[in-house]
Amino acid sequence: MGAAKFIRGLVRRIDPKRLTVVVNTGDDESFYGLHVSPDIDTVTYTLAGVVNPAQGWGLIEETFCVLPALERFYGKPWFGLGDRDLATHLYRTDRMRQGARLTQITAEVARAFKIKSKILPMTDDSVRTFVKLRGLAALPFQEYFVRRRARGVVEKIELRGIEQARPTREVIDAIRNSAATILAPSNPFVSLGPILQLDGVRDAMSKAKSRVAAISPIVGGKTIKGPADKMLRGLGMEVSPLGVARLYRDIVGLFVIDNVDRKFIEPIERLGMRAIATDTIMTTPERAAELASAVLRALEV
């Protein structure tokens, strides 16, 4: 959600053709035999201008006729898949069965939606995010986030398959060759964490540290949306911009926080990165564009 809102503003300030978005695939899941990539699809629909603005995911003016019909065979559904959204998952699954790379498929879907920017899955390999809650066995991310509505005390985040997975050549080249790399105000553990833990990604970013920025997802001691604050707390970390900045100290040269958190500027800068405060709450596309402008100015892009 944070990434999608920021991207929506960013393309108002730069030529969309200059933008490459590297997207988490750790929360990909199989539903009804279909490969669903929630983060990729949200970015795709956002850049295409067809995302449901109320939800921040799914398609605008979507219908839900197939899902109730599937209930007859599979039981009560807990993950929302709209009728037109299913077309994306059907195409992706069919192409994967033909042996196509997820990177190639994602580019094909983007072209079908007439998107000018480049969308890259973080890897073509299988990585699955599991969340360990107190008193329960580890759950796949979508079961934790959607089915359980992020309830419970988080004790551990598991990225299964991360040791064997490799970032694609396209991802590493994008980091190395970019004028700037921006970590959106997303969950540092389950949205950005899987990308950063792929072998070679942190190294590529550390070498480009002076042109890497991150935007804090924590504002005034909590998240605007999502469980990042719960995860920080459950994992024994400080729920503040400083707590997030510590996770990025080796790869980020500029850390962006909200105006309400100005008191953290000096502690963050003592970590070895610059810090600026601005309005980071993106209630409208215009405010998201203003945030994008502030980050680009600070990076001198």
C-alpha positions as CSV (number, residue, x, y, z in Angstrom):
1,M,0.0,0.0,0.0
2,G,2.7,2.5,0.9
3,A,4.7,1.6,-2.2
4,A,1.7,1.9,-4.4
5,K,0.8,5.3,-3.1
6,F,4.3,6.6,-3.5
7,I,4.6,5.2,-7.0
8,R,1.4,6.9,-7.9
9,G,3.0,10.2,-6.9
10,L,6.4,9.5,-8.3
11,V,5.1,9.1,-11.9
12,R,3.6,12.5,-11.6
13,R,7.1,13.9,-11.1
14,I,9.2,11.8,-13.5
15,D,8.8,10.3,-16.9
16,P,7.2,6.9,-16.2
17,K,9.7,5.4,-18.7
18,R,12.5,6.2,-16.3
19,L,10.9,4.1,-13.5
20,T,11.8,0.6,-12.6
21,V,9.9,-1.0,-9.7
22,V,11.4,-4.1,-8.0
23,V,8.6,-6.0,-6.3
24,N,8.4,-8.5,-3.5
25,T,7.2,-12.0,-4.4
26,G,7.6,-13.5,-1.0
27,D,3.8,-13.3,-0.4
28,D,2.9,-15.0,-3.7
29,E,0.3,-17.7,-3.1
30,S,-1.6,-20.4,-4.9
31,F,-5.4,-20.1,-4.9
32,Y,-7.6,-22.5,-6.9
33,G,-4.6,-23.8,-8.8
34,L,-3.6,-20.2,-9.9
35,H,-0.4,-18.4,-9.1
36,V,-1.3,-15.1,-7.5
37,S,1.3,-12.3,-7.1
38,P,-0.5,-9.7,-4.9
39,D,2.3,-7.2,-4.7
40,I,3.1,-7.4,-8.5
41,D,-0.6,-7.0,-9.3
42,T,-1.1,-4.0,-7.0
43,V,1.9,-2.2,-8.6
44,T,0.7,-3.2,-12.1
45,Y,-2.9,-2.0,-11.5
46,T,-1.6,1.2,-9.8
47,L,0.7,2.1,-12.7
48,A,-2.1,1.3,-15.2
49,G,-4.5,3.6,-13.3
50,V,-7.1,0.8,-12.8
51,V,-6.5,0.0,-9.1
52,N,-9.5,0.2,-6.8
53,P,-8.8,3.5,-5.0
54,A,-10.9,2.6,-1.9
55,Q,-9.0,-0.6,-1.2
56,G,-5.6,0.1,-2.7
57,W,-5.6,-3.3,-4.3
58,G,-7.7,-5.1,-6.9
59,L,-9.4,-3.5,-9.9
60,I,-11.7,-0.6,-10.0
61,E,-15.4,-1.4,-10.5
62,E,-14.6,-5.1,-10.0
63,T,-17.3,-7.8,-9.8
64,F,-17.3,-10.9,-7.7
65,C,-19.4,-13.6,-9.4
66,V,-16.8,-16.4,-9.7
67,L,-15.6,-16.4,-6.1
68,P,-19.1,-17.4,-4.6
69,A,-19.4,-20.1,-7.3
70,L,-16.0,-21.5,-6.2
71,E,-17.3,-21.8,-2.7
72,R,-19.4,-24.7,-3.8
73,F,-16.3,-26.7,-4.4
74,Y,-13.6,-25.2,-2.1
75,G,-15.5,-23.9,0.9
76,K,-15.9,-20.3,2.1
77,P,-13.2,-18.1,0.5
78,W,-11.1,-15.8,2.6
79,F,-8.9,-14.2,-0.1
80,G,-10.7,-11.8,-2.5
81,L,-10.2,-12.5,-6.2
82,G,-12.4,-10.4,-8.6
83,D,-13.7,-11.7,-11.9
84,R,-11.4,-9.5,-14.1
85,D,-8.5,-9.9,-11.6
86,L,-8.8,-13.7,-12.3
87,A,-7.8,-13.1,-15.9
88,T,-4.4,-11.9,-14.8
89,H,-3.8,-15.0,-12.6
90,L,-5.0,-17.3,-15.3
91,Y,-2.6,-15.8,-17.8
92,R,0.3,-15.8,-15.4
93,T,-0.3,-19.5,-14.4
94,D,-0.7,-20.6,-18.0
95,R,2.6,-18.9,-19.0
96,M,4.4,-20.4,-16.0
97,R,3.2,-23.9,-17.0
98,Q,4.7,-23.1,-20.4
99,G,8.1,-22.5,-18.8
100,A,8.2,-18.7,-19.0
101,R,10.1,-16.8,-16.3
102,L,8.0,-14.7,-13.9
103,T,10.1,-11.7,-15.0
104,Q,9.0,-12.2,-18.6
105,I,5.4,-12.8,-17.7
106,T,5.3,-9.7,-15.6
107,A,6.6,-7.6,-18.5
108,E,3.9,-9.2,-20.8
109,V,1.2,-8.3,-18.3
110,A,2.5,-4.7,-18.0
111,R,2.5,-4.3,-21.8
112,A,-1.1,-5.6,-22.0
113,F,-2.0,-2.8,-19.5
114,K,0.0,-0.3,-21.6
115,I,2.3,0.5,-18.7
116,K,5.4,2.5,-19.6
117,S,7.4,1.7,-16.5
118,K,9.3,-1.5,-15.9
119,I,8.1,-3.9,-13.2
120,L,10.5,-6.5,-12.0
121,P,9.8,-9.4,-9.7
122,M,12.6,-9.6,-7.1
123,T,13.4,-13.2,-8.3
124,D,12.2,-15.9,-10.6
125,D,12.8,-18.4,-7.9
126,S,10.4,-19.5,-5.2
127,V,10.5,-17.6,-1.9
128,R,7.7,-17.8,0.7
129,T,7.2,-15.6,3.7
130,F,5.9,-17.2,6.9
131,V,5.0,-15.4,10.1
132,K,5.5,-17.1,13.4
133,L,2.9,-16.0,16.0
134,R,3.1,-16.7,19.7
135,G,1.5,-20.0,20.5
136,L,1.0,-21.0,16.8
137,A,3.0,-22.7,14.1
138,A,4.4,-20.4,11.3
139,L,1.7,-19.3,8.9
140,P,2.0,-18.3,5.2
141,F,2.0,-14.5,5.0
142,Q,-1.5,-14.3,3.3
143,E,-3.1,-16.5,6.0
144,Y,-1.6,-14.2,8.7
145,F,-2.3,-10.9,6.9
146,V,-5.7,-11.6,5.2
147,R,-7.3,-14.6,6.9
148,R,-6.2,-13.6,10.5
149,R,-6.2,-9.9,9.8
150,A,-2.7,-9.6,11.2
151,R,-3.8,-10.6,14.7
152,G,-1.4,-12.1,17.1
153,V,2.1,-11.4,18.5
154,V,4.8,-11.8,15.9
155,E,7.8,-13.7,17.1
156,K,9.7,-14.4,13.9
157,I,9.6,-13.8,10.1
158,E,10.7,-16.8,8.0
159,L,11.7,-16.4,4.4
160,R,11.6,-20.0,3.1
161,G,13.7,-20.6,0.0
162,I,15.7,-17.3,0.4
163,E,19.1,-19.1,0.6
164,Q,18.6,-20.9,-2.7
165,A,16.9,-18.0,-4.5
166,R,18.8,-15.4,-6.6
167,P,17.8,-12.0,-7.7
168,T,17.5,-11.7,-11.4
169,R,20.1,-10.0,-13.5
170,E,17.6,-7.3,-14.4
171,V,17.1,-6.5,-10.7
172,I,20.9,-6.1,-10.0
173,D,21.4,-4.1,-13.2
174,A,18.5,-1.8,-12.2
175,I,20.1,-1.0,-8.8
176,R,23.6,-0.5,-10.3
177,N,22.5,1.7,-13.2
178,S,19.8,3.8,-11.5
179,A,20.1,7.5,-10.9
180,A,18.4,6.8,-7.5
181,T,17.0,3.9,-5.6
182,I,14.1,4.6,-3.2
183,L,12.8,2.2,-0.6
184,A,9.1,3.0,-0.4
185,P,7.4,3.4,3.0
186,S,6.6,-0.3,3.1
187,N,6.9,-3.0,5.7
188,P,10.7,-3.5,6.3
189,F,10.3,-7.2,7.1
190,V,7.7,-8.7,4.7
191,S,7.7,-6.2,1.8
192,L,11.2,-4.9,1.5
193,G,12.9,-7.6,3.6
194,P,12.6,-10.4,1.1
195,I,14.2,-8.3,-1.6
196,L,17.0,-7.1,0.6
197,Q,17.8,-10.6,1.8
198,L,18.4,-12.0,-1.7
199,D,22.1,-12.7,-2.3
200,G,23.8,-9.7,-3.9
201,V,21.1,-7.1,-3.4
202,R,22.4,-5.4,-0.2
203,D,25.9,-5.4,-1.6
204,A,24.7,-3.7,-4.8
205,M,22.8,-1.1,-2.7
206,S,25.7,-0.5,-0.3
207,K,27.9,0.4,-3.3
208,A,25.3,2.9,-4.4
209,K,24.5,4.1,-0.8
210,S,24.9,7.8,-1.6
211,R,22.0,7.7,-4.0
212,V,19.7,5.3,-2.0
213,A,16.9,6.8,0.0
214,A,14.3,5.2,2.3
215,I,11.0,6.6,3.5
216,S,9.9,5.6,7.0
217,P,6.6,3.6,7.2
218,I,6.4,4.6,10.9
219,V,4.7,8.0,11.7
220,G,4.2,9.1,15.2
221,G,4.9,5.7,16.7
222,K,2.6,3.7,14.4
223,T,2.0,2.7,10.8
224,I,-0.6,4.4,8.7
225,K,-1.7,1.0,7.5
226,G,-0.4,-2.6,7.9
227,P,1.4,-4.5,10.6
228,A,4.9,-3.1,10.5
229,D,4.5,-1.5,14.0
230,K,3.3,-4.8,15.4
231,M,6.2,-6.6,13.8
232,L,8.8,-4.2,15.1
233,R,7.3,-4.5,18.6
234,G,7.0,-8.3,18.5
235,L,10.6,-8.7,17.3
236,G,11.9,-6.5,20.1
237,M,12.7,-3.4,18.1
238,E,11.9,0.2,18.6
239,V,8.7,1.3,17.0
240,S,9.9,4.5,15.5
241,P,11.7,5.9,12.4
242,L,15.0,5.3,14.2
243,G,14.1,1.6,14.7
244,V,13.5,1.3,10.9
245,A,16.6,3.3,10.0
246,R,18.8,0.9,12.0
247,L,17.7,-1.9,9.6
248,Y,19.0,0.1,6.6
249,R,22.1,1.7,8.1
250,D,24.5,-0.2,5.7
251,I,22.6,0.6,2.5
252,V,20.7,3.9,2.8
253,G,22.3,7.4,2.4
254,L,19.1,9.4,2.9
255,F,16.3,8.6,5.4
256,V,13.0,10.5,5.0
257,I,10.7,10.9,8.1
258,D,7.5,12.7,8.7
259,N,7.4,16.2,10.2
260,V,5.9,14.8,13.5
261,D,9.1,12.8,14.0
262,R,11.7,15.6,13.6
263,K,13.2,14.7,17.0
264,F,14.7,11.5,15.4
265,I,16.7,13.5,12.8
266,E,19.9,13.7,14.9
267,P,19.8,10.0,16.2
268,I,19.3,8.8,12.6
269,E,22.1,10.9,11.3
270,R,24.4,9.4,13.9
271,L,23.8,6.1,12.1
272,G,25.8,7.5,9.2
273,M,23.0,8.7,6.9
274,R,21.4,12.0,6.1
275,A,17.8,12.6,7.4
276,I,15.1,15.0,6.3
277,A,11.6,15.6,7.6
278,T,8.6,16.3,5.4
279,D,5.0,15.4,5.0
280,T,5.0,11.7,4.3
281,I,1.2,10.9,4.7
282,M,-0.1,10.4,1.2
283,T,-3.8,11.0,1.5
284,T,-4.1,12.1,-2.1
285,P,-2.0,11.6,-5.3
286,E,-1.0,15.3,-5.1
287,R,0.5,14.8,-1.6
288,A,2.2,11.7,-2.8
289,A,3.7,13.7,-5.7
290,E,4.9,16.3,-3.2
291,L,6.6,13.6,-1.2
292,A,8.3,12.3,-4.3
293,S,9.5,15.8,-5.2
294,A,11.0,16.2,-1.7
295,V,12.9,12.9,-2.0
296,L,14.1,13.6,-5.5
297,R,15.3,17.0,-4.5
298,A,17.2,15.7,-1.6
299,L,18.9,13.1,-3.8
300,E,19.6,15.8,-6.4
301,V,17.9,13.8,-9.1
